[in-house]
Amino acid sequence: MKFSYSLIKKFAPGKYSKEELIRAFNTYSFEAVDLGGDVFEIPNTAIAHRFSTGSSHLGVAREAAAIFNVKYIDPTLKKVNFDFKDRGVFKINIKEKDLCLRYSATYVTDVKVGSSPKWLKDVLEACGLRSINNVVDIMNYVMLETGQPLHAFDADKVLGGIIVRRAGAGEDIETIDGNKFKLSEDILVIADEDRPLAIAGIKGGKHSEVSLNTNKLLVESANFEGVGIYKSSVKLGLRTDASVSFSHDLSPEEEVARMKRALMLLKEICGAKIHRTDDIYPKKQPKTAIKFDLEKISRIIGVKIKKIEAQGILAKLGFSFSKNLIIVPALRNDIEIIEDIAEEVARMKNFNELPAIPPSISMIAGREDEIVLIKEKVRKYLTAVGYSEVYNYSFVSEDRTKISPSEVFGIKKPVKLANPLSVDLAFLRNSLAPYLEKNLKDNLRFFNEVRVFEIGKIFGDVVSGGGGSVIEKTILGIAMDGKDAFFELKGLVDGLFADLGLVDWLMPDLDIESDLLRSRESLKIELGDNNVVGYIGILKNSSHGAVLELDLEKISKAVIEEKEYEPLSIFPSIDRDISILVSSDVRVGDVLEIIQTADPEHVDDVDLVDFYQDEKFGDKKSLTFRIVFQANDRTLTDQEVDRELEKIVAFLKDRVGAEVR
């Protein structure tokens, strides 16, 4: 944005050169660049956070007056003398009060339209604007002075009054530059009783533009909601100085004062006579007041500052005081909290002169977060064996919470959201499995086998009636659909636990009913003494799908507890396979538990290696287990292993009626 040095000096007179002004702005206020002659520039990026003060000559002049400690002259404070007590023949009707926050209009007569005086042309040219005629030039000049866009209509071409409304479907307008635009119902327009006269906050229309034949004006000063103006500007592809200004949410408070500035110049330059201004201001901008906490300001800045010094700085920038409150100027919509006040004080003291004090913080020894390490190990292991990670929503429907076997993790009741996005997303998930099942179904359209996993939070109430303690757990969910999916996942657990360093786990029967899993074909996963860390099961609504979930927080704790040195046995192990026929009702988990609790002295590990069911077996199924025998003090003999194997077989025959094949 371009500025005239001579105009700044007019509002903040003092003994400083243009070079000194630019250097001071770069130190205290804005980035500024010398463009030669009377002009300097402040880039839009430098004023983005302070558009209200950095986009007008008066705002920039106030900064200069504060920096150089000189008088600040505000021409908008001068009193204007109205020639008529009435408001003229026009009425204002704001139909969209949420989009037009304030609208002021003044009826002006006896206007002599012609060329502008040289001083006015020079300022406009310096700031990159061309002279049109004295009326249009005055509107542009006041915008340069105050930052407020204004517009003048030829009053003889306004029928009945001003209506601020949305455009009608199919309405169009020709703007003052001759371009035609098709309008839509989401675009705000300034209209009379017959047609749109201007695109609100963006550009005036050709029909009511001021010409050399004009002698009556309707001068407009308005304030529009910024987002609406920005959207309209983008939709129409029409970017103007006015649209940029309004898009930054200008304050409506000073609007009439800026209007009066334009009226004074119309009287002075055009010999105009003016009626009283009609001002519609439905909802006034509230004042912003911040507690004057001098101690906190000093703490933020890093140096102790006296109250009189802080007040002096703030007063120069337009702030006022009431008891122990700082009253923020209406234009400064960037000031909201005490930290903003501290910044104003600090920059005017000069950031470069503040002492450089390193922050004082307590130091603690670095440590590794075990759950993070576990997550990374799990991801590395699963991706290495061909599983793809997925991310699902944390919000689910009530139906999905009902099918989950969440009781495995101590969850009695799902948690309902207070303000759900929709009925389908009204609860926090209490399991990863329902969405993983959906992932399998979605991907089976493209692949014969699908392998996915997810690491995420689940939530739930630990009291069945609700209103208890809500918990959240970090869970690993793994799902597969393909041949022998259940056995692959079981082997995956073995490999994953071995990779994590866990050596003691069981897979007894899962005695929880679930609409997600097949009855009597699911197992709990336990570490040590009834420490349930998850489950594995076959999906009920899938021919080959299986799923498992593991509590990574419990596993992480178990991994930490097992971090102790245990030497490997120097003696070889002996493997024996045993194949048995059992009733179809017997669960694999029950058989595993019987083998592990049969009290053989040297059983080190038991794994299911084969499962077979065929019509020739009738109502029975074939299971093959591999049992590993090992001693820590000697090499076992075949006779010792045979005796222990006989004990296991006898136990299986007694408990489940097993037949050895």
C-alpha positions in Angstrom: 0.0 0.0 0.0 1.4 3.4 -1.1 1.6 6.4 1.2 2.3 10.1 0.7 5.1 11.4 3.0 3.8 15.0 2.8 0.3 13.9 3.8 1.7 12.0 6.8 3.5 15.2 7.8 0.3 17.1 7.5 -1.3 14.9 10.2 1.8 14.4 12.3 3.9 17.6 11.8 7.5 17.4 13.1 11.1 17.7 12.3 11.8 14.3 10.8 12.8 13.4 7.2 11.2 10.8 5.0 14.3 8.6 5.6 14.0 8.9 9.3 10.3 8.1 9.1 10.9 4.9 7.1 13.7 3.9 9.5 11.4 4.5 12.5 8.6 2.5 11.0 10.8 -0.4 10.4 12.0 -0.3 14.0 8.7 0.4 15.8 5.7 -0.3 13.6 5.7 -1.7 10.1 8.0 -2.8 7.3 8.4 0.2 5.0 10.1 0.8 1.7 11.2 4.0 0.0 9.8 4.3 -3.5 11.4 7.7 -4.2 9.9 11.2 -4.4 7.1 11.7 -2.0 6.1 8.0 -1.8 6.9 5.1 0.4 5.2 1.7 0.6 4.1 -0.5 3.5 3.5 -4.0 2.1 0.1 -5.6 2.7 1.8 -8.5 4.5 3.2 -6.1 7.0 -0.2 -4.7 8.0 -2.3 -7.9 7.8 -2.6 -8.2 11.6 -3.2 -4.4 12.0 -5.1 -3.4 8.9 -7.2 -0.9 10.7 -4.2 1.3 11.6 -1.8 0.3 8.7 -4.2 0.9 5.8 -4.9 4.6 6.2 -2.8 7.8 6.3 -4.4 8.8 9.6 -3.5 5.4 11.2 0.1 5.5 10.0 0.3 9.2 11.0 -0.7 8.3 14.6 2.1 5.8 14.7 4.5 8.5 13.5 3.2 11.0 16.1 3.7 8.4 18.9 7.3 7.5 17.7 8.5 11.1 17.3 6.4 12.4 20.2 4.8 15.1 18.1 1.2 16.4 17.9 -1.4 14.3 16.1 -4.0 16.1 14.0 -7.2 14.3 13.1 -9.3 16.2 10.5 -12.3 14.0 11.0 -12.8 15.6 14.5 -13.6 19.0 12.9 -17.3 20.0 13.2 -19.3 20.1 10.0 -22.0 22.7 9.4 -25.1 21.3 7.8 -27.0 23.7 5.5 -30.4 22.0 6.1 -31.9 20.5 9.3 -33.8 17.7 7.4 -32.4 14.5 6.0 -33.6 15.1 2.4 -36.0 13.0 0.4 -34.4 9.6 0.7 -35.1 6.7 3.1 -32.8 3.8 4.1 -34.0 0.3 4.5 -31.5 -2.3 5.7 -33.0 -5.8 5.0 -29.8 -7.7 5.8 -28.7 -6.4 9.2 -26.3 -9.3 9.7 -24.5 -8.4 6.5 -24.7 -4.6 6.7 -23.7 -3.5 10.2 -24.1 0.3 9.6 -25.3 2.4 6.8 -25.0 6.2 6.6 -26.2 8.4 3.7 -26.3 12.2 3.2 -28.3 14.1 0.6 -26.1 16.8 -1.1 -27.3 19.5 -3.5 -25.8 22.3 -5.6 -22.7 20.3 -6.5 -20.4 21.7 -9.1 -18.7 18.6 -10.7 -15.4 19.4 -12.4 -11.6 19.0 -12.2 -9.9 18.5 -8.8 -7.4 21.0 -7.3 -3.7 20.1 -7.9 -3.0 19.1 -4.3 -5.7 16.5 -4.4 -4.6 15.1 -7.8 -1.0 15.0 -6.5 -1.9 12.9 -3.4 -4.1 10.5 -5.5 -1.3 10.1 -8.1 1.3 9.5 -5.5 -0.8 6.7 -4.0 -1.5 5.0 -7.4 -5.0 6.4 -8.2 -6.0 8.4 -11.2 -8.1 11.6 -11.0 -11.7 11.2 -12.3 -13.5 14.3 -11.2 -13.6 16.3 -8.0 -16.5 14.3 -6.4 -15.0 10.8 -7.1 -11.6 12.1 -6.2 -12.9 13.3 -2.8 -14.3 9.8 -2.1 -11.0 8.2 -3.0 -9.0 10.8 -1.0 -11.1 10.2 2.2 -10.5 6.5 1.8 -6.7 7.2 1.6 -7.0 9.4 4.7 -9.2 7.3 6.9 -9.3 3.8 5.4 -13.1 4.0 4.9 -14.4 3.3 1.4 -17.2 5.8 0.4 -19.4 6.1 -2.6 -21.4 8.9 -4.2 -24.6 8.2 -6.3 -26.1 10.7 -8.7 -29.2 11.4 -6.6 -31.4 12.1 -9.6 -31.0 8.5 -10.7 -31.9 7.0 -7.3 -35.6 6.0 -7.3 -37.4 6.3 -3.9 -34.6 5.4 -1.5 -31.8 3.1 -0.6 -32.5 -0.6 0.1 -29.7 -2.9 1.3 -30.6 -6.4 0.3 -29.5 -9.6 -1.4 -29.5 -9.7 -5.1 -32.5 -11.4 -6.7 -32.1 -14.5 -8.8 -31.1 -13.6 -12.3 -30.4 -9.9 -11.5 -27.4 -8.3 -13.2 -25.5 -5.0 -13.0 -23.1 -3.0 -15.1 -20.3 -1.5 -13.0 -18.8 2.0 -13.5 -15.9 0.5 -15.5 -18.4 -0.9 -18.1 -18.2 -4.6 -17.0 -21.4 -6.6 -16.6 -22.0 -9.1 -13.8 -24.7 -11.8 -13.3 -25.6 -11.7 -9.6 -26.7 -14.5 -7.3 -28.8 -14.5 -4.1 -25.8 -14.7 -1.8 -24.4 -11.3 -3.0 -25.3 -8.1 -1.2 -26.3 -5.1 -3.2 -27.2 -1.5 -2.7 -30.5 -0.9 -4.6 -33.3 1.6 -5.1 -36.9 0.6 -5.7 -36.1 -0.3 -9.3 -32.7 -1.9 -9.6 -29.3 -2.6 -8.0 -27.1 0.5 -7.8 -23.9 -1.0 -6.5 -22.4 -4.3 -5.5 -22.2 -3.7 -1.7 -18.6 -3.1 -0.5 -17.1 -3.8 -3.9 -18.0 -1.5 -6.8 -20.6 1.1 -7.8 -23.0 0.7 -10.8 -22.9 2.5 -14.1 -26.5 3.7 -13.9 -26.0 6.0 -11.0 -22.4 7.1 -11.5 -21.5 10.8 -11.0 -21.0 12.7 -14.3 -20.3 16.3 -15.2 -24.1 16.9 -15.4 -24.6 15.7 -11.8 -25.7 18.4 -9.3 -27.2 16.3 -6.5 -25.5 13.5 -4.7 -26.4 10.7 -2.2 -23.1 10.1 -0.4 -22.8 6.6 1.2 -20.6 5.5 4.1 -21.3 1.9 5.2 -19.9 -1.0 7.1 -20.3 -4.6 5.8 -19.6 -8.0 7.3 -16.2 -9.0 6.1 -16.6 -12.7 5.2 -19.6 -11.9 3.0 -17.7 -9.2 1.0 -14.7 -11.5 0.6 -16.8 -14.4 -0.7 -18.7 -12.1 -3.1 -15.4 -10.6 -4.4 -14.0 -14.1 -5.1 -17.2 -15.4 -6.7 -17.4 -12.4 -9.1 -13.6 -12.3 -9.7 -13.8 -8.6 -8.8 -11.1 -7.3 -6.3 -11.1 -3.6 -5.5 -9.6 -1.4 -2.8 -13.0 -1.3 -1.1 -13.5 -5.1 -1.1 -10.0 -5.6 0.4 -10.8 -3.0 3.2 -14.2 -4.5 4.1 -12.8 -8.0 4.0 -10.7 -7.0 7.0 -13.7 -6.3 9.2 -13.4 -2.5 9.5 -14.8 -1.0 12.7 -18.2 0.7 12.2 -17.7 3.2 15.0 -15.9 6.0 13.1 -18.1 5.7 10.0 -20.0 9.0 10.4 -16.9 10.9 11.3 -15.4 9.8 8.0 -18.5 10.7 6.2 -18.3 14.2 7.7 -14.8 14.5 6.4 -16.0 13.9 2.9 -18.9 16.4 3.3 -16.5 19.1 4.5 -14.4 18.6 1.3 -17.5 18.6 -0.9 -18.4 22.0 0.6 -14.9 23.3 0.2 -14.1 22.0 -3.3 -17.5 21.6 -5.0 -19.5 24.4 -3.3 -22.0 21.8 -2.1 -24.9 22.2 0.3 -25.6 19.3 2.7 -28.6 17.9 4.5 -28.2 16.1 7.8 -26.8 12.6 7.7 -29.2 9.7 8.0 -27.4 7.0 10.1 -28.8 3.5 10.6 -26.7 1.6 13.2 -28.8 -1.4 14.6 -26.2 -3.0 16.8 -23.3 -1.0 18.2 -19.8 -2.3 18.4 -19.1 -3.2 22.1 -16.1 -1.5 23.8 -13.1 -3.6 24.6 -11.7 -3.1 28.1 -8.6 -4.9 29.5 -7.5 -4.9 33.1 -4.4 -2.7 33.6 -2.1 -5.4 35.0 1.3 -3.5 35.2 3.1 -6.4 36.8 2.1 -8.8 34.1 3.0 -6.3 31.4 6.5 -6.0 32.9 6.8 -9.8 33.2 5.9 -10.3 29.6 8.2 -7.6 28.3 11.1 -8.8 30.6 11.8 -5.4 32.2 10.1 -3.5 34.9 8.1 -0.5 33.6 6.5 2.3 35.4 2.7 2.9 35.2 3.1 6.5 34.0 5.4 5.3 31.2 3.1 2.6 30.0 0.1 4.9 30.1 2.0 7.6 28.1 2.8 5.1 25.4 -0.7 3.8 25.2 -2.3 7.2 25.2 -0.2 8.3 22.2 -1.6 5.2 20.3 -5.2 6.2 21.1 -5.9 4.1 24.2 -7.8 5.7 27.1 -8.2 4.7 30.8 -11.0 4.2 33.2 -10.0 3.4 36.8 -7.9 0.2 36.5 -9.1 -0.6 32.9 -7.5 0.1 29.5 -10.1 1.1 27.0 -9.1 -0.1 23.5 -9.8 2.3 20.5 -12.7 1.1 18.4 -10.4 0.8 15.4 -7.9 -1.6 17.1 -9.8 -4.9 16.6 -6.4 -6.6 16.9 -6.2 -5.9 20.6 -8.0 -8.5 22.7 -5.8 -9.5 25.7 -3.2 -8.2 28.1 -0.4 -9.8 25.9 -1.5 -7.5 23.0 -1.2 -4.5 25.3 2.3 -5.6 26.4 3.3 -5.9 22.7 2.2 -2.3 22.1 4.3 -1.1 25.0 7.3 -3.2 24.1 7.5 -2.2 20.5 7.3 1.5 21.4 10.2 1.0 23.8 12.0 -0.6 20.9 12.4 -4.4 20.8 16.1 -4.0 20.0 16.8 -2.2 23.3 15.1 -4.8 25.5 17.6 -7.1 27.4 18.1 -10.5 25.9 17.3 -12.9 28.8 17.3 -16.6 28.2 14.3 -18.5 29.5 14.6 -20.1 33.0 13.2 -23.6 33.0 13.7 -26.7 35.0 15.6 -29.5 33.3 14.7 -33.2 33.8 16.5 -36.2 32.6 15.3 -37.4 29.2 13.3 -40.7 29.1 11.7 -42.9 26.6 7.9 -43.2 26.5 7.3 -47.0 26.6 3.9 -46.8 24.9 5.4 -44.9 22.0 8.2 -47.4 21.6 5.7 -50.3 21.7 3.6 -48.6 18.9 6.7 -48.2 16.7 7.7 -51.8 17.2 4.2 -53.0 16.4 4.0 -50.9 13.3 7.4 -52.1 12.1 6.6 -55.8 12.7 3.1 -55.7 11.1 4.2 -53.8 8.0 7.1 -56.2 7.6 4.7 -59.2 7.5 2.4 -57.5 4.9 -0.2 -55.7 6.9 -1.4 -52.2 6.0 -2.2 -49.5 8.6 -5.6 -47.9 8.6 -7.2 -44.9 10.4 -10.9 -44.9 11.3 -13.2 -42.5 13.0 -13.4 -42.3 16.8 -17.1 -41.5 16.5 -19.5 -44.4 15.8 -23.2 -45.2 15.8 -24.9 -46.9 18.8 -25.4 -50.1 16.8 -21.6 -50.5 16.4 -21.0 -50.1 20.1 -23.4 -53.0 20.8 -21.6 -55.6 18.7 -18.2 -55.0 20.2 -16.7 -57.4 22.7 -15.5 -54.4 24.8 -16.0 -56.2 28.1 -12.7 -57.8 27.5 -11.1 -54.4 28.3 -13.4 -53.8 31.3 -15.8 -51.5 29.4 -19.4 -51.9 30.6 -21.2 -49.1 28.7 -20.3 -46.9 25.7 -19.9 -43.2 26.1 -22.4 -40.9 24.3 -21.4 -37.5 23.0 -23.1 -34.4 24.4 -23.3 -32.7 21.0 -23.0 -35.4 18.3 -22.4 -34.4 14.6 -25.1 -36.9 13.6 -27.0 -40.0 14.8 -24.4 -42.2 13.0 -21.6 -40.5 15.0 -23.2 -40.2 18.4 -20.9 -42.4 20.4 -17.2 -42.8 21.2 -15.9 -46.1 19.9 -15.5 -48.8 22.5 -13.7 -51.1 20.1 -11.6 -51.0 16.9 -13.1 -54.2 15.6 -16.4 -53.0 14.0 -14.6 -50.5 11.7 -11.9 -53.1 10.9 -14.6 -55.5 9.8 -15.9 -52.8 7.5 -12.4 -52.2 6.2 -12.2 -55.9 5.2 -15.5 -55.7 3.4 -14.7 -52.5 1.5 -11.3 -53.9 0.3 -12.4 -57.4 -0.6 -14.1 -55.9 -3.7 -10.6 -55.4 -5.1 -8.4 -58.1 -3.4 -8.7 -61.8 -2.6 -7.0 -61.4 0.7 -7.0 -58.3 3.0 -4.7 -57.6 6.0 -5.1 -54.4 8.0 -4.3 -53.1 11.4 -5.0 -49.9 13.4 -3.6 -48.4 16.6 -6.0 -46.1 18.3 -8.0 -45.1 21.4 -11.2 -46.7 22.6 -13.4 -45.2 25.3 -16.0 -46.5 27.7 -17.7 -46.4 31.1 -16.5 -49.0 33.6 -19.9 -48.9 35.4 -22.7 -50.9 33.6 -25.4 -48.4 34.5 -23.4 -45.4 33.2 -22.3 -42.4 35.1 -19.1 -44.1 36.3 -15.5 -43.5 35.5 -14.8 -43.0 31.8 -11.6 -44.7 30.6 -9.7 -44.6 27.4 -7.2 -47.3 26.3 -4.6 -47.5 23.5 -5.6 -50.6 21.5 -4.0 -52.5 18.6 -6.6 -54.0 16.3 -5.7 -56.5 13.5 -8.1 -58.0 11.0 -7.6 -60.4 8.1 -9.8 -62.0 5.5 -8.3 -65.0 3.7 -7.5 -68.7 4.0 -6.7 -69.8 7.6 -7.1 -66.2 8.8 -7.7 -67.2 12.4 -4.6 -69.3 12.6 -2.5 -66.7 10.8 -3.6 -64.1 13.4 -2.8 -66.6 16.2 0.6 -67.1 14.8 0.9 -63.3 14.4 0.3 -62.9 18.1 3.0 -65.5 18.9 5.5 -63.7 16.6 4.6 -60.2 17.9 4.9 -61.2 21.5 8.2 -62.9 20.8 9.5 -59.8 19.1 8.4 -57.7 22.1 10.2 -60.1 24.5 7.1 -61.6 26.1 7.4 -65.3 26.9 4.4 -66.3 29.1 0.9 -66.1 27.6 -2.2 -68.2 27.4 -5.2 -68.4 25.0 -8.2 -69.8 27.0 -11.7 -69.7 25.8 -13.4 -66.3 25.4 -16.5 -66.6 27.5 -18.2 -63.4 26.3 -21.1 -63.3 23.9 -20.7 -60.9 21.0 -22.7 -60.2 17.9 -19.4 -59.6 16.1 -17.7 -63.0 16.7 -18.8 -66.6 16.1 -19.9 -68.3 19.3 -17.3 -70.8 20.8 -14.7 -69.9 18.2 -12.9 -67.1 20.0 -10.1 -67.0 22.5 -8.9 -64.6 25.2 -5.3 -63.6 25.3 -3.8 -63.6 28.8 -0.4 -62.7 30.1 0.5 -64.5 33.4 -2.2 -64.8 36.1 -5.5 -64.0 34.4 -4.1 -60.7 33.1 -6.4 -60.4 30.0 -4.8 -58.2 27.3 -7.1 -59.0 24.4 -8.9 -61.5 22.3 -8.9 -63.2 18.9 -11.9 -64.6 17.1 -13.6 -65.4 13.8 -16.0 -62.8 12.4 -19.6 -64.0 12.5 -20.6 -62.2 9.2 -17.6 -63.4 7.2 -16.7 -66.7 5.7 -12.9 -66.3 6.2 -12.4 -63.2 8.3 -10.9 -63.0 11.8 -10.0 -60.1 14.1 -8.0 -59.5 17.2 -7.5 -56.6 19.6 -4.8 -56.1 22.2 -4.4 -53.6 25.0 -1.1 -52.0 24.3 -0.9 -50.3 27.7 -1.1 -53.6 29.5 1.4 -55.2 27.1 3.8 -52.2 27.5 3.7 -52.7 31.3 4.3 -56.4 30.9 7.2 -55.8 28.6 8.8 -53.5 31.1 8.3 -56.1 33.9 9.9 -58.8 31.8 13.0 -56.7 31.0 15.4 -58.9 33.0 18.3 -61.1 31.8 17.6 -64.8 31.5 20.3 -66.9 29.9 19.3 -69.3 27.1 19.4 -72.9 27.9 22.5 -74.6 26.6 20.7 -77.9 26.3 18.6 -78.8 23.2 14.8 -79.0 23.2 12.7 -81.9 21.9 9.6 -81.4 19.8 6.7 -83.8 19.8 3.5 -83.5 17.7 0.3 -85.0 18.9 -2.8 -85.3 16.8 -6.2 -85.9 18.5 -9.8 -86.3 17.6 -12.2 -84.3 19.8 -15.9 -83.4 19.7 -16.8 -80.4 17.5 -18.1 -78.7 20.6 -14.6 -78.8 22.3 -12.8 -75.5 21.9 -9.2 -75.2 20.9 -8.6 -72.9 23.8 -9.8 -75.5 26.3 -7.4 -78.1 24.8 -4.5 -75.7 25.0 -5.3 -74.9 28.6 -5.5 -78.6 29.5 -2.1 -79.4 28.0 -0.5 -76.4 29.7 -2.0 -77.4 33.1 -1.5 -81.2 32.9 1.5 -80.7 35.2 4.3 -82.1 33.0 7.6 -81.1 34.4 9.5 -80.0 31.2 6.8 -78.5 28.8 8.3 -75.3 27.5 5.7 -74.3 24.8 2.5 -75.6 23.1 1.2 -74.5 19.7 -1.7 -75.5 17.5 -0.2 -76.4 14.1 -3.1 -78.0 12.3 -6.9 -78.0 12.4 -9.0 -80.3 10.2 -12.7 -81.1 10.0 -14.2 -83.5 7.5 -17.3 -85.5 7.0 -15.4 -88.7 7.6 -14.8 -87.6 11.2 -18.5 -87.2 11.8 -19.2 -84.8 14.6 -15.5 -84.6 15.5 -12.5 -82.5 14.4 -8.8 -83.2 14.2 -6.3 -81.0 16.1 -2.5 -81.2 15.9 -0.4 -79.6 18.6 3.4 -79.2 18.8 4.7 -79.6 22.3 8.3 -78.4 23.1 10.1 -80.1 26.0 13.3 -78.7 27.5 15.3 -78.8 30.7 17.7 -76.2 32.0 20.1 -78.6 33.6 20.5 -81.5 31.2 19.5 -83.0 27.9 16.3 -84.8 28.2 16.0 -88.4 27.1 13.4 -89.8 24.8 12.1 -91.9 27.7 11.6 -88.9 29.9 9.7 -87.0 27.1 7.6 -90.1 26.4 6.5 -90.4 30.0 5.5 -86.7 30.1 3.6 -87.0 26.8 1.7 -90.0 28.2 0.6 -87.9 31.2 -0.7 -85.2 28.7 -2.6 -87.8 26.6 -4.2 -89.3 29.7 -5.3 -85.9 30.9 -6.8 -85.1 27.4 -8.7 -88.4 27.3 -10.1 -87.8 30.8 -11.1 -84.2 30.3 -12.4 -84.0 26.7 -12.5 -87.6 25.6 -9.7 -87.2 23.1 -8.7 -90.0 20.7 -5.0 -90.1 19.7 -4.6 -90.6 16.0 
